Amino acid sequence: MKNSSNKKTDKRVERLNKKIESQEKIIKELKQESKQLKLQEQLKENESLFWQVINNSPNCIFVKDREGRYILVNQQMADMHKTTPEALVGLTDMSIAKKWLTSVAEIKEFRASELEVIDKKQIRFIPEEEFTYQDGTKRWFQTTKSPIKWKNKQDYLLTIAVDITERKQAEAALKESNENFQQVVSNITTVVWKADIGKNGAFENTYSSPVVDKLLELPAGTIQNDWDKYFKYIKPEYIERVNNAFREAIISPGKEIDCEYEVLKDNRQTAWFQSKGRCFEKNGKLHVFGSTTDITQRKKAEAELRERVNELEVFYHAAVGREGRVIELKQEVNKLLDQFGKKKKYGDYSK
C-alpha cells in the first residue's frame, strides 16, 4: 500500500512539474514577445526620430546605390525638385536631368566620381558645386559624399549637400561692392583712409586708397597702406600737429579731425594737404575713417587773397590820408575868404 501511495504521489509531482515547466515556457515566450514588442516600438520611435531629423534638416540628404538609384531622400531634397521623397526613390540623375541644364556627359562624369567614393571608401568633400535649372536659376552647394554599408552590408553612397547659394550671392555682391569702391577711390583725387586703433594706441589694419601715391608723385604701389611711409613725407614741423589731431579724436570719439599740413613730395615740391575724419567706437574697438585732399591751390589762392587785401588796406590808408589833407586846405581857403568878408567857397566841414 505504501509503495502504491508513493507512486501516485510521484506521478502527481511529475504532472505538477510538467505544468510548471509549461507555464515557465509560456512566461518565457511572453517575455520574449514583450521584449520584441518593446524593441519594435523602440525601433519605430528611432525611425520616427530619424525621419524627423533628416526631414527637418535645411540640407539635402540622400542615399544612392551603386547603380545611382535614390534609395533614401529627405524632404529638403524633394522640395528642391518640387516633388515628394517617395517619388524620387528608385529614380536616377538621368531620370531627373530634365530639371537641370546638365548634359549626359556631365551626369556620367558625376556618376564616375560617386562610384570612386564607393570603391575607394574615401569621403569626398566638395567646397562648391554649381547647378543651373532650365529656367536659368543657379544654385550652389557644398557637398560631402561618404561611402556607407547598409541593407545586408551592401555599398551605398550618402550625400549631404548644403545650399550655399545665399552665401555665394553675398560674396558676389561684396566683391562687386569692393570693385565699385576701388573704382571710385582710384578715380578721385581725394585719398580715402581708415585704421583700427590698438590697445596701445597704435594704428592697425591701416588702409589708404591708391591715389595717395599720385598725390605724392610716387610710383604706383609705393605706400601700400603703410602709414609710416606716408608720415615720412609730412614736413617735420607739422608731425606733432597731425599726431595731436588724431590723439584728440581718439580721446574724444566723435570729435572731428581737421588738420592742414605741408608735405614734401617725391619730386621735392612742397604741397599742402588737409586730412578730415572722425574716430568712433564699434564692438569695443576704436576706428578712424577719413579723407585727405591736396589743398595747395586753395592755399595759394588764400595767400594771393591776403596779399591783395594788404594792398587794398595800404591804398585805403593812403587815400584816406590824401582826402584829409584836401579837407584841411579847403577849410583854410574858407577861413581866408571869411577874413576878407567874402562868401565861403566850400561847405562847412567842421560839422
Wavefront OBJ file of the C-alpha trace (Angstrom):
o trace
v 0.000 0.000 0.000
v 2.817 2.296 0.835
v 4.542 1.787 -2.486
v 1.293 2.389 -4.333
v 0.749 5.643 -2.479
v 4.300 6.790 -3.252
v 3.828 6.044 -6.904
v 0.666 8.138 -7.009
v 2.464 10.948 -5.283
v 5.363 10.733 -7.709
v 3.009 10.869 -10.685
v 1.221 13.864 -9.215
v 4.532 15.627 -8.647
v 5.611 14.802 -12.190
v 2.371 16.263 -13.605
v 2.805 19.369 -11.499
v 6.396 19.755 -12.686
v 5.271 19.467 -16.280
v 2.605 22.133 -15.696
v 5.188 24.333 -14.050
v 7.595 23.814 -16.952
v 4.793 24.546 -19.388
v 3.856 27.728 -17.526
v 7.500 28.795 -17.343
v 7.844 28.201 -21.064
v 4.737 30.296 -21.723
v 6.038 33.023 -19.397
v 9.399 32.927 -21.161
v 7.733 33.176 -24.569
v 5.563 36.043 -23.338
v 8.617 37.834 -22.002
v 10.428 37.352 -25.302
v 7.380 38.550 -27.201
v 7.087 41.541 -24.875
v 10.766 42.283 -25.367
v 10.361 42.057 -29.125
v 7.356 44.365 -28.986
v 9.348 46.867 -26.953
v 12.207 46.597 -29.427
v 9.810 47.116 -32.292
v 8.296 50.142 -30.561
v 11.777 51.478 -29.886
v 12.739 50.882 -33.498
v 9.613 52.715 -34.644
v 10.420 55.592 -32.299
v 14.008 55.668 -33.513
v 12.861 55.541 -37.125
v 10.375 58.330 -36.461
v 13.116 60.390 -34.815
v 15.456 59.629 -37.707
v 12.962 60.909 -40.281
v 12.149 63.963 -38.196
v 15.838 64.797 -38.007
v 16.630 64.437 -41.706
v 13.354 65.934 -42.926
v 13.781 68.998 -40.752
v 17.357 69.479 -41.864
v 17.877 72.507 -44.150
v 20.380 70.393 -46.109
v 19.696 67.941 -48.931
v 20.332 64.401 -47.654
v 20.052 61.306 -49.808
v 21.423 57.792 -50.288
v 22.158 56.101 -53.646
v 23.046 52.539 -54.550
v 25.832 51.550 -56.926
v 23.516 51.948 -59.914
v 22.846 55.568 -58.939
v 19.266 54.940 -57.849
v 17.914 57.046 -54.995
v 17.233 54.748 -52.031
v 16.540 57.392 -49.411
v 15.647 61.054 -49.928
v 14.830 63.708 -47.332
v 12.133 66.364 -47.634
v 14.557 69.202 -48.465
v 15.904 67.277 -51.452
v 12.359 66.528 -52.622
v 11.313 70.177 -52.196
v 14.230 71.268 -54.364
v 12.898 69.026 -57.141
v 9.291 70.099 -56.438
v 8.170 66.541 -55.674
v 7.945 64.098 -52.753
v 10.655 61.866 -51.260
v 8.670 58.792 -52.280
v 8.521 59.952 -55.903
v 12.296 60.248 -56.101
v 13.078 56.827 -54.651
v 14.150 54.481 -57.436
v 14.977 57.267 -59.891
v 18.448 58.171 -61.161
v 20.036 61.508 -62.005
v 19.476 60.701 -65.656
v 15.746 60.439 -64.910
v 15.534 63.891 -63.384
v 18.137 65.581 -65.598
v 15.420 67.457 -67.456
v 15.134 69.734 -64.419
v 18.726 70.810 -64.853
v 20.784 72.289 -67.651
v 23.033 69.248 -67.360
v 24.376 67.229 -70.256
v 24.573 63.427 -70.369
v 28.364 63.680 -70.337
v 28.253 65.768 -67.146
v 25.932 63.250 -65.475
v 28.258 60.380 -66.401
v 31.210 62.285 -65.015
v 29.176 62.960 -61.883
v 28.357 59.234 -61.532
v 32.017 58.264 -62.005
v 33.027 60.497 -59.108
v 30.342 58.889 -56.918
v 31.500 55.364 -57.757
v 35.055 56.413 -56.976
v 33.943 57.362 -53.459
v 32.230 53.979 -53.012
v 35.115 51.924 -54.448
v 37.918 53.761 -52.682
v 35.867 54.017 -49.497
v 37.042 57.592 -49.036
v 34.962 60.593 -48.035
v 34.981 63.358 -50.635
v 34.383 66.990 -49.690
v 33.434 69.391 -52.494
v 33.562 73.033 -51.313
v 31.467 74.376 -54.180
v 29.266 72.886 -56.888
v 27.119 74.940 -59.227
v 23.862 73.674 -60.719
v 21.627 75.510 -63.168
v 17.892 74.917 -63.576
v 16.300 75.054 -67.003
v 14.810 78.455 -66.148
v 18.354 79.747 -65.676
v 18.249 79.793 -61.859
v 21.624 78.935 -60.363
v 22.136 77.126 -57.065
v 25.415 76.491 -55.271
v 26.056 73.549 -52.940
v 28.809 72.460 -50.585
v 28.761 68.677 -50.697
v 30.097 65.805 -48.609
v 29.932 62.293 -50.130
v 30.564 59.293 -47.890
v 30.650 55.543 -48.579
v 28.406 53.567 -46.188
v 27.335 49.959 -45.590
v 23.579 49.463 -45.401
v 20.956 46.781 -46.055
v 22.800 43.454 -45.975
v 26.102 45.329 -45.776
v 25.902 46.469 -49.369
v 27.780 49.559 -50.565
v 25.863 52.814 -50.782
v 26.662 56.483 -51.141
v 25.491 59.006 -48.531
v 25.419 62.623 -49.734
v 24.829 65.732 -47.636
v 24.551 68.898 -49.732
v 24.453 72.306 -48.050
v 22.819 75.035 -50.118
v 25.325 77.925 -50.078
v 23.582 79.982 -52.757
v 22.844 82.899 -50.420
v 26.459 82.907 -49.248
v 27.711 82.887 -52.848
v 25.332 85.704 -53.750
v 26.512 87.676 -50.723
v 30.140 87.037 -51.696
v 29.424 88.156 -55.269
v 27.651 91.291 -54.007
v 30.530 92.033 -51.646
v 33.044 91.503 -54.440
v 31.095 93.827 -56.734
v 30.817 96.389 -53.948
v 34.562 96.224 -53.307
v 35.286 96.552 -57.025
v 32.971 99.562 -57.261
v 34.598 101.072 -54.186
v 38.055 100.558 -55.681
v 36.863 102.108 -58.953
v 35.638 105.160 -57.067
v 38.651 105.644 -54.785
v 41.054 105.029 -57.671
v 39.482 107.676 -59.865
v 39.056 110.561 -57.444
v 41.739 112.991 -56.311
v 40.896 112.532 -52.631
v 42.653 109.892 -50.538
v 40.273 107.721 -48.504
v 41.822 106.157 -45.414
v 40.913 104.110 -42.360
v 42.607 102.398 -39.435
v 41.814 100.435 -36.301
v 43.234 101.683 -33.023
v 45.115 99.071 -31.000
v 45.119 98.838 -27.207
v 48.411 100.712 -27.076
v 47.040 103.461 -29.329
v 48.936 102.250 -32.394
v 47.325 102.225 -35.838
v 46.413 98.721 -37.046
v 44.915 97.345 -40.289
v 45.618 100.654 -41.985
v 44.266 101.446 -45.446
v 44.922 104.284 -47.880
v 43.369 104.460 -51.335
v 45.894 104.132 -54.201
v 45.606 107.795 -55.227
v 47.896 108.664 -52.297
v 50.878 107.702 -54.485
v 49.732 110.080 -57.218
v 49.324 112.961 -54.748
v 52.879 112.446 -53.501
v 54.264 111.969 -57.047
v 55.283 108.408 -56.151
v 55.288 105.273 -58.322
v 52.028 103.339 -58.011
v 52.010 100.908 -55.103
v 54.668 102.703 -53.040
v 52.669 103.499 -49.890
v 50.755 100.182 -49.888
v 48.600 101.115 -46.843
v 51.772 101.798 -44.811
v 51.059 104.942 -42.791
v 54.648 105.083 -41.529
v 55.781 105.576 -45.126
v 53.171 108.280 -45.619
v 54.203 110.186 -42.483
v 57.776 110.403 -43.791
v 56.539 112.827 -46.458
v 54.961 115.184 -43.899
v 57.281 118.064 -43.095
v 58.839 117.562 -39.622
v 57.421 120.816 -38.246
v 53.866 119.521 -38.871
v 54.206 115.968 -37.485
v 53.202 116.989 -33.965
v 50.176 118.896 -35.289
v 48.947 115.811 -37.177
v 49.596 113.483 -34.231
v 47.755 115.819 -31.859
v 44.729 115.954 -34.187
v 44.456 112.156 -34.200
v 45.239 111.891 -30.481
v 42.437 114.291 -29.547
v 39.978 112.448 -31.784
v 40.875 109.100 -30.198
v 40.464 110.517 -26.705
v 37.081 112.009 -27.653
v 35.393 109.658 -30.184
v 33.073 111.589 -32.476
v 35.240 114.690 -32.479
v 36.152 115.785 -35.997
v 39.713 115.506 -37.252
v 40.565 118.602 -39.309
v 44.241 119.189 -39.879
v 46.178 121.129 -42.534
v 49.876 120.479 -43.050
v 52.667 120.662 -45.591
v 54.255 117.694 -47.309
v 57.387 117.329 -49.372
v 56.564 115.290 -52.456
v 58.909 112.774 -54.005
v 59.744 115.338 -56.710
v 60.888 117.720 -53.901
v 57.958 120.058 -54.422
v 56.025 121.335 -51.414
v 52.277 120.862 -51.191
v 49.515 121.489 -48.676
v 47.267 118.606 -47.576
v 44.124 118.611 -45.450
v 43.048 115.488 -43.550
v 39.493 115.288 -42.211
v 37.755 112.410 -40.454
v 36.333 111.018 -37.215
v 37.072 108.367 -34.633
v 34.254 106.102 -33.477
v 33.786 103.009 -31.321
v 32.313 99.744 -32.556
v 32.236 96.385 -30.755
v 34.578 97.713 -28.104
v 37.212 98.841 -30.621
v 38.135 102.289 -31.881
v 38.346 103.044 -35.595
v 39.210 106.147 -37.601
v 37.896 106.923 -41.070
v 38.548 109.968 -43.182
v 39.984 111.544 -46.292
v 42.955 113.637 -47.352
v 42.857 116.291 -50.084
v 45.542 118.317 -51.809
v 44.645 121.926 -50.937
v 47.761 123.522 -52.446
v 45.786 125.599 -54.963
v 43.409 126.747 -52.257
v 46.305 127.784 -50.010
v 47.874 129.682 -52.916
v 44.560 131.420 -53.594
v 44.266 132.292 -49.904
v 47.814 133.722 -49.911
v 47.066 135.751 -53.026
v 43.849 136.996 -51.432
v 45.671 138.033 -48.254
v 48.263 139.872 -50.348
v 45.523 141.684 -52.286
v 43.767 142.621 -49.037
v 47.019 144.028 -47.669
v 47.486 146.097 -50.836
v 43.949 147.431 -50.555
v 44.489 148.353 -46.919
v 47.645 150.292 -47.826
v 45.799 152.059 -50.651
v 42.861 152.799 -48.370
v 45.034 154.318 -45.692
v 46.873 156.378 -48.347
v 43.600 157.545 -49.915
v 42.114 158.435 -46.549
v 45.262 160.468 -45.758
v 45.032 162.425 -49.034
v 41.351 163.134 -48.548
v 42.013 164.515 -45.069
v 44.669 166.896 -46.426
v 42.274 168.226 -49.126
v 39.643 168.957 -46.469
v 42.180 170.852 -44.405
v 43.156 173.006 -47.440
v 39.503 173.781 -48.199
v 38.954 174.829 -44.603
v 41.971 177.205 -44.809
v 40.555 178.771 -48.043
v 37.181 179.336 -46.343
v 38.938 180.894 -43.377
v 40.844 183.358 -45.569
v 37.690 184.317 -47.530
v 35.873 184.875 -44.253
v 38.640 187.208 -43.080
v 38.193 189.300 -46.244
v 34.449 189.376 -45.714
v 33.751 187.198 -48.698
v 31.377 184.267 -49.023
v 32.858 180.852 -48.208
v 33.613 178.798 -51.302
v 33.380 175.377 -49.680
v 30.946 173.807 -47.316
v 31.427 173.751 -43.587
v 33.500 170.629 -42.771
v 33.510 171.344 -39.058
v 30.080 169.825 -38.554
l 1 2 3 4 5 6 7 8 9 10 11 12 13 14 15 16 17 18 19 20 21 22 23 24 25 26 27 28 29 30 31 32 33 34 35 36 37 38 39 40 41 42 43 44 45 46 47 48 49 50 51 52 53 54 55 56 57 58 59 60 61 62 63 64 65 66 67 68 69 70 71 72 73 74 75 76 77 78 79 80 81 82 83 84 85 86 87 88 89 90 91 92 93 94 95 96 97 98 99 100 101 102 103 104 105 106 107 108 109 110 111 112 113 114 115 116 117 118 119 120 121 122 123 124 125 126 127 128 129 130 131 132 133 134 135 136 137 138 139 140 141 142 143 144 145 146 147 148 149 150 151 152 153 154 155 156 157 158 159 160 161 162 163 164 165 166 167 168 169 170 171 172 173 174 175 176 177 178 179 180 181 182 183 184 185 186 187 188 189 190 191 192 193 194 195 196 197 198 199 200 201 202 203 204 205 206 207 208 209 210 211 212 213 214 215 216 217 218 219 220 221 222 223 224 225 226 227 228 229 230 231 232 233 234 235 236 237 238 239 240 241 242 243 244 245 246 247 248 249 250 251 252 253 254 255 256 257 258 259 260 261 262 263 264 265 266 267 268 269 270 271 272 273 274 275 276 277 278 279 280 281 282 283 284 285 286 287 288 289 290 291 292 293 294 295 296 297 298 299 300 301 302 303 304 305 306 307 308 309 310 311 312 313 314 315 316 317 318 319 320 321 322 323 324 325 326 327 328 329 330 331 332 333 334 335 336 337 338 339 340 341 342 343 344 345 346 347 348 349 350 351
